[in-house]
Amino acid sequence: MYPPRSQKNEGRKKARKRKIGKAWIITNLVLLLMIVGLFGYYYIFEHGKSSSLAENAGLLQQENKSKTDSAGGGQSSSPVRENVTAVSNEQPDDSSNGDEHAADDKTEQPSDTDTDTDTVTDSRPTTSSDTNAAEGKSSESGSSSEKDEQSPDSSSNKDASDSGKSTDPNESEQVRKAASDGTASPTVTLHFVGDVQFSGKVEQRLEKNGFDFPYQYLGNLFRKDDLTIANLETPVTTAGVGALNKTYVYKSSPKALTALAAAGIDAVNLANNHILDQGTDGLLDTLKYLKENDIAYTGAGRNAKEAYAPHYFERKGIKIALLGATRVMPEANWNAGAKQPGVAGAYDSTAIVKSIREARKQADLVIVIAHWGKERATALEPHQTELSHAFIDAGADLVIGGHPHVLQGMEQYKGKWIAYSTGNFIFSKSTVPATWDTAIFQATCTRAGACSMKLTPFRAELGQPVPMKDAEASKILQGVVAMSPANVSVGADGTVTAR
């Protein structure tokens, strides 16, 4: 007997459902396999493509590098200038220095109304020691027995890579003209700073903050140039007897010279009105400590021959002569004599002019550091102009002045630059704002003695120069312009030009 029709229909439905279910399962499996296949294909294809691109990019980079190396000897064709603005954004702690600055002004700084009571300005001191200076003014020895003169190659403690430095892009037209005839290759970069001393309130601050404190904002500036020169306005000694006939007497610790050398200062001028503050014993100690720290000196010595002698340096194959002389001293017996330690005096310019002429025969570049003028006066004394022109007439290529404790103007005479006063650099801080303005004077010079000049403005805080920017920097630069002849201008970047 056959099953009822309803049961047959139900059986057919179940069979159809099973077929449909199998079909969906198969369909889903096929779709899943297709999706997996697509993802697999995409992954394999794109990964291979990326690898190929990376390999191609690597090959292109290597090819470009090889082209650069072959064109520029493996170095970048565009020079990179090191940022030397500051190594710290921290400003000096002046909160406790207001009274110190005022006290410093009373105990260590010259009178506001006139020059130091221990300073002779217009009247030339006359004693027998002047005769001794005249007898010993020969510079035939060339310089003291420092390693700069003995082995030019060993004299440079600068980075050897500096020999590949490119010419300063801001160099003057005079330097560019020299470059066109091949005389400007290579050039040397020199830095000059003003008065430095580490006595009194300055010493107290350095004992508290470390003797490297003055150089915290300078970075590698002095270590990366070819020569850095300062005016050392203090004897460095642990002994000596303070001068009795002076109002302001300085004495600095030998620890200061270790930090001075580490900062990159290569040489100091000693021809000034404070180097004998601790007598001849203090001066001789200073010479000893300078030698121990490999810091060259000029302008003073164990006798007149050494005091007036040029000190020679060799930088990038350029021979540089450095001389110092002072037109300011408290009494005539500070003059170096034939057998007497002292300074190179310039009240009578005969001796220093003779040394400059001698240096001109020996050196490619002749630099004179002069101590002159009137303290805290921006106007020039007649002897500053007379002496600077005489120095250049005798063969100097660059004249850098100091002593007034303020900035003064610049002049170009016969194509040679004169900076009349560099101001203070590491010094006590007085209550006279003009003494706070200072600058680092940069000279870029050729073998032929053509120099371009550039100023970097600073503020001389107590024992530490701090870089100035924007409006404050512009004010300092324009102040130098205002004190200079009308044909001298200073750009916003500090480049000095003469029309």
C-alpha positions in Angstrom: 0.0 0.0 0.0 1.4 3.4 -1.0 2.0 6.1 1.6 -0.4 9.0 1.6 0.3 11.9 -0.8 1.0 14.3 2.1 3.8 12.1 3.3 5.3 12.0 -0.2 5.2 15.7 -0.4 6.9 16.0 3.0 9.6 13.6 1.8 10.2 15.6 -1.3 10.5 18.9 0.7 13.1 17.3 3.0 15.1 16.0 0.1 14.9 19.4 -1.6 16.1 21.2 1.6 19.0 18.8 1.8 20.0 19.5 -1.8 19.6 23.3 -1.2 21.7 23.1 2.0 24.4 21.2 0.2 24.4 23.7 -2.6 24.8 26.6 -0.1 27.6 24.8 1.7 29.4 24.2 -1.6 28.7 27.8 -2.7 30.0 29.2 0.5 33.1 27.0 0.4 33.8 28.2 -3.2 33.3 31.8 -2.2 35.6 31.4 0.8 38.3 29.7 -1.3 38.0 32.5 -3.8 38.4 35.1 -1.1 41.4 33.3 0.4 42.9 33.0 -3.1 42.4 36.7 -3.8 44.0 37.7 -0.5 46.9 35.3 -1.1 47.4 36.6 -4.6 47.3 40.2 -3.4 49.7 39.6 -0.6 52.2 37.8 -2.7 52.0 40.3 -5.6 52.1 43.5 -3.5 54.9 42.2 -1.2 57.0 41.3 -4.1 56.3 44.7 -5.6 57.3 46.5 -2.4 60.5 44.5 -2.1 61.3 45.4 -5.6 60.7 49.1 -5.0 62.8 49.0 -1.8 65.7 47.3 -3.7 65.4 49.9 -6.5 65.4 52.8 -4.0 68.5 51.4 -2.3 70.3 51.1 -5.6 69.3 54.6 -6.5 70.5 56.0 -3.2 73.8 54.2 -3.6 74.1 55.6 -7.1 73.4 59.1 -5.9 75.9 58.7 -3.1 78.6 57.5 -5.4 77.9 60.5 -7.7 78.2 62.9 -4.7 81.4 61.3 -3.5 83.0 61.4 -6.9 82.0 65.1 -7.3 82.9 66.4 -3.8 85.4 64.0 -2.4 82.8 62.3 -0.2 81.8 65.6 1.5 78.7 67.6 1.1 79.1 70.4 -1.4 77.3 72.9 0.8 79.2 73.9 4.0 77.3 73.4 7.3 78.0 76.2 9.8 78.0 75.1 13.4 75.5 76.6 15.7 77.5 78.4 18.4 74.8 80.7 19.8 74.5 79.0 23.2 74.8 75.7 24.9 72.2 76.5 27.4 68.9 78.5 27.5 69.4 79.2 31.2 70.0 82.8 31.9 72.6 83.8 34.6 71.3 84.1 38.1 71.4 87.8 38.6 68.9 87.9 41.5 71.7 88.0 44.1 74.1 90.2 42.0 72.5 93.6 42.2 74.4 94.6 45.3 77.5 92.7 44.2 77.6 94.6 40.9 77.4 97.9 42.7 80.0 96.8 45.2 82.1 95.6 42.3 81.9 98.9 40.7 83.2 100.6 43.8 86.0 98.1 44.6 87.3 97.0 41.2 86.1 99.4 38.5 87.5 102.8 37.5 85.9 106.0 38.5 83.0 107.1 36.4 84.3 110.6 36.0 87.7 109.9 34.7 90.2 107.2 34.0 91.8 105.0 36.6 93.8 106.8 39.2 96.5 104.3 38.4 96.3 105.1 34.7 98.6 107.4 32.8 96.9 108.7 29.7 98.3 111.7 27.9 101.5 112.4 29.7 104.4 110.1 28.9 106.1 108.7 31.9 109.8 109.4 31.8 112.4 107.4 33.7 115.6 105.5 33.0 113.5 102.4 32.3 112.3 103.9 29.1 115.9 104.0 28.0 116.2 100.3 28.9 113.1 99.6 26.8 114.6 101.4 23.8 117.8 99.3 24.2 115.9 96.1 24.3 113.2 96.7 21.8 114.7 94.4 19.1 112.4 91.7 17.8 115.1 89.7 16.0 114.4 86.6 18.1 111.0 86.3 16.5 109.2 85.3 19.7 109.5 83.5 23.0 110.5 79.8 23.0 106.9 78.5 22.7 106.1 75.5 20.6 104.2 77.7 18.1 107.5 79.0 16.8 109.4 75.7 17.2 107.0 73.5 15.3 104.3 75.2 13.3 102.4 71.9 12.8 102.2 71.3 16.6 101.2 74.8 17.4 97.6 74.4 16.3 95.2 72.9 18.9 92.3 73.4 16.6 90.3 70.7 14.9 92.3 69.4 11.9 89.1 69.3 9.8 89.1 73.1 9.8 91.6 73.0 7.0 88.7 72.1 4.7 86.5 75.0 5.8 85.0 77.1 3.0 85.4 80.8 2.8 83.0 82.8 4.9 80.0 83.6 2.6 79.8 87.1 4.2 83.4 88.0 3.4 84.0 91.5 2.2 84.5 92.5 -1.4 88.2 92.9 -0.7 88.4 89.2 0.3 86.3 88.1 -2.7 88.6 90.0 -5.0 91.6 88.3 -3.5 89.9 85.0 -3.9 89.5 85.6 -7.6 93.2 85.7 -8.1 93.9 82.7 -5.9 95.5 84.5 -3.0 92.6 83.8 -0.6 93.0 80.0 -0.6 93.0 79.1 2.2 91.6 81.6 4.7 91.9 81.7 8.5 89.1 82.5 10.9 90.2 84.5 14.0 88.2 85.7 17.0 89.1 88.6 19.3 87.4 89.3 22.7 87.9 92.1 25.2 89.2 92.4 28.7 89.2 89.3 30.9 90.0 89.0 34.6 89.1 86.5 37.3 89.5 88.5 40.5 87.3 89.8 43.3 83.5 89.3 42.7 84.3 87.4 39.4 86.4 84.9 41.3 83.7 84.4 43.9 81.1 83.6 41.2 83.5 81.2 39.5 84.3 79.4 42.7 80.6 78.9 43.2 79.7 78.0 39.6 82.9 76.5 38.2 85.7 78.1 36.3 84.1 77.0 33.0 81.1 79.2 33.9 82.2 82.1 31.6 82.1 80.0 28.5 78.8 78.2 28.9 77.1 80.2 26.1 80.0 80.0 23.6 79.7 76.3 22.5 82.6 75.2 20.3 83.1 78.6 18.7 86.6 79.1 20.0 87.6 75.5 19.6 86.6 75.3 16.0 88.2 78.5 14.7 91.9 78.9 13.8 93.0 81.4 16.5 91.3 83.1 19.5 92.9 86.0 21.3 91.9 87.8 24.5 93.3 90.7 26.6 94.4 89.2 29.9 93.8 92.1 32.3 95.2 90.4 35.4 98.2 88.7 36.8 97.7 85.0 37.4 99.6 84.0 40.6 99.3 82.6 44.1 102.1 84.8 45.3 103.2 88.4 44.4 102.8 91.6 46.3 99.9 93.9 45.4 100.9 97.3 44.0 100.6 100.1 46.6 100.2 102.9 44.2 97.1 101.6 42.5 93.4 102.0 43.3 92.3 98.8 41.6 94.6 95.8 42.0 93.8 92.4 40.4 95.0 88.9 41.2 93.6 85.7 39.6 93.8 82.0 40.3 95.8 79.6 38.0 92.6 77.6 37.8 91.2 80.3 35.6 93.8 79.6 32.9 93.0 75.9 32.7 89.3 76.7 31.9 90.5 79.5 29.5 92.5 77.1 27.5 89.8 74.4 27.5 87.4 77.0 26.0 89.7 77.4 23.0 91.4 80.7 23.7 94.9 80.3 22.2 96.7 83.5 23.0 96.5 86.6 25.3 97.8 90.1 25.2 99.6 91.1 28.4 100.4 94.7 27.4 98.0 96.5 29.7 97.8 98.5 32.9 97.0 95.5 35.3 99.4 92.8 34.4 102.0 94.0 37.0 99.4 94.5 39.7 101.3 91.8 41.7 104.8 93.1 40.8 107.3 91.4 38.6 107.0 88.1 40.6 103.3 88.1 39.7 104.1 88.7 36.0 106.7 85.9 35.9 104.2 83.5 37.6 101.7 84.5 34.9 104.2 83.6 32.1 104.8 80.3 33.8 101.1 79.4 34.1 100.4 80.5 30.6 103.1 78.2 29.3 101.9 75.3 31.4 98.4 75.7 29.8 99.8 76.1 26.3 98.4 79.6 26.0 100.7 81.9 23.9 101.3 85.5 25.0 102.6 88.8 23.7 103.1 92.3 24.9 105.1 91.4 28.1 108.0 89.3 29.0 111.1 88.7 31.1 112.9 91.5 29.3 112.2 94.1 26.5 113.3 91.7 23.8 110.7 89.2 24.8 108.0 91.8 25.5 108.3 93.4 22.0 108.8 90.3 20.1 106.1 88.9 17.8 104.6 85.5 18.6 104.3 83.4 15.4 101.6 80.9 14.7 101.1 78.6 11.7 97.5 78.0 10.6 96.6 76.3 7.3 100.0 77.2 5.9 99.5 80.9 6.8 102.1 82.4 9.1 100.6 84.8 11.6 102.5 87.3 13.7 100.9 88.6 17.0 102.2 91.7 18.8 100.9 93.7 21.8 101.7 97.2 23.1 100.1 99.5 25.7 99.7 103.3 25.7 98.4 103.0 29.3 100.5 102.2 32.4 100.6 103.6 35.9 104.3 104.4 36.0 107.3 104.2 33.7 109.0 101.3 35.5 106.4 99.0 34.1 108.2 99.2 30.8 110.3 96.1 30.1 114.0 96.8 30.1 117.1 95.0 28.8 117.1 92.9 32.0 113.9 94.0 33.5 110.5 92.1 33.2 107.7 94.4 32.1 105.4 95.3 29.2 105.8 96.6 25.7 105.1 100.3 26.0 103.8 102.5 23.2 104.2 106.0 24.6 107.2 106.1 22.3 106.1 103.9 19.3 109.6 103.4 18.0 110.1 99.9 19.5 106.7 98.5 18.6 106.9 99.9 15.1 110.3 98.3 14.6 108.8 95.0 15.7 105.9 95.3 13.3 108.3 95.9 10.5 110.3 92.9 11.5 107.2 90.8 11.6 106.1 92.0 8.2 109.2 90.4 6.8 108.5 87.0 8.4 104.7 86.6 8.4 101.8 86.5 5.9 99.4 88.1 8.4 100.4 90.7 11.1 98.1 91.5 14.0 98.6 94.1 16.7 96.7 94.2 20.0 96.7 97.7 21.4 95.8 99.0 24.9 94.9 102.6 24.7 92.3 105.3 25.0 90.2 106.6 27.9 88.1 104.4 30.2 84.3 104.5 29.6 84.7 107.0 26.8 83.3 106.1 23.3 85.1 109.1 21.7 88.7 108.3 20.5 91.8 109.9 22.0 94.1 111.4 19.3 96.8 108.8 20.1 94.5 105.9 19.2 94.2 107.1 15.6 97.9 108.1 15.4 99.1 104.8 16.7 96.8 102.6 14.7 97.7 104.4 11.5 101.4 104.1 12.4 101.0 100.4 13.0 99.4 99.8 9.6 101.9 102.0 7.9 104.6 99.7 9.4 103.0 96.6 8.1 100.1 95.6 10.3 97.1 93.9 8.6 94.7 94.2 11.6 94.7 96.3 14.7 92.5 95.4 17.7 92.2 97.7 20.7 91.1 97.6 24.3 91.1 99.3 27.7 88.1 101.7 27.6 85.8 99.0 29.0 83.2 100.1 26.4 82.8 99.4 22.7 84.2 102.0 20.3 84.0 102.4 16.5 85.8 100.7 13.7 87.8 102.2 10.8 89.3 100.9 7.6 92.6 102.6 6.9 94.5 101.7 3.7 92.3 98.7 3.3 93.1 97.4 6.8 90.6 97.2 9.7 91.0 98.8 13.1 88.7 97.9 16.0 89.3 100.7 18.5 87.9 98.9 21.6 86.4 95.5 22.1 85.0 96.4 25.6 84.8 93.9 28.5 84.3 90.2 28.1 84.8 88.3 31.4 84.8 91.1 33.9 83.1 92.6 37.0 79.8 94.3 36.2 79.6 98.0 37.0 76.5 100.2 37.2 77.3 101.9 33.9 75.2 100.2 31.2 77.7 101.1 28.4 80.2 98.7 30.0 77.7 95.8 29.5 77.8 96.0 25.7 80.4 93.9 24.1 81.0 91.7 21.1 83.1 88.9 19.6 85.1 90.3 16.7 85.6 87.8 14.0 88.1 88.3 11.2 88.4 86.1 8.2 91.8 86.7 6.5 93.6 85.6 3.5 97.3 84.8 3.1 97.6 88.2 1.4 96.4 90.0 4.6 92.9 90.9 3.3 90.4 90.6 6.2 86.7 90.7 6.4 85.1 91.6 9.8 82.0 90.4 11.6 80.6 91.2 15.1 78.5 88.9 17.3 76.9 91.0 20.1 77.1 89.9 23.7 76.2 91.4 27.1 79.0 91.3 29.7 77.3 89.9 32.9 79.3 89.4 36.0 82.0 86.9 35.0 80.0 85.7 31.9 79.3 87.0 28.4 75.7 86.3 27.3 74.7 86.4 23.6 72.3 89.1 22.5 69.6 88.7 19.9 67.1 90.7 17.9 66.5 94.3 19.1 69.3 94.1 21.8 71.8 92.8 19.3 70.8 95.4 16.7 71.2 98.2 19.2 74.8 97.1 19.9 75.6 96.9 16.2 74.1 100.2 15.4 76.0 101.7 18.4 79.3 100.6 16.7 78.1 102.2 13.5 77.3 105.5 15.2 80.9 105.6 16.7 82.6 104.7 13.3 83.4 106.9 10.3 80.5 107.6 8.0 81.7 105.1 5.4 81.5 102.1 7.8 78.3 100.1 8.1 77.3 96.9 10.0 74.7 94.6 8.6 72.0 92.9 10.6 74.1 89.7 10.7 77.1 91.7 12.1 79.1 91.9 8.8 81.2 95.1 8.8 81.7 96.9 5.5 83.4 100.1 4.3 82.4 102.0 1.2 
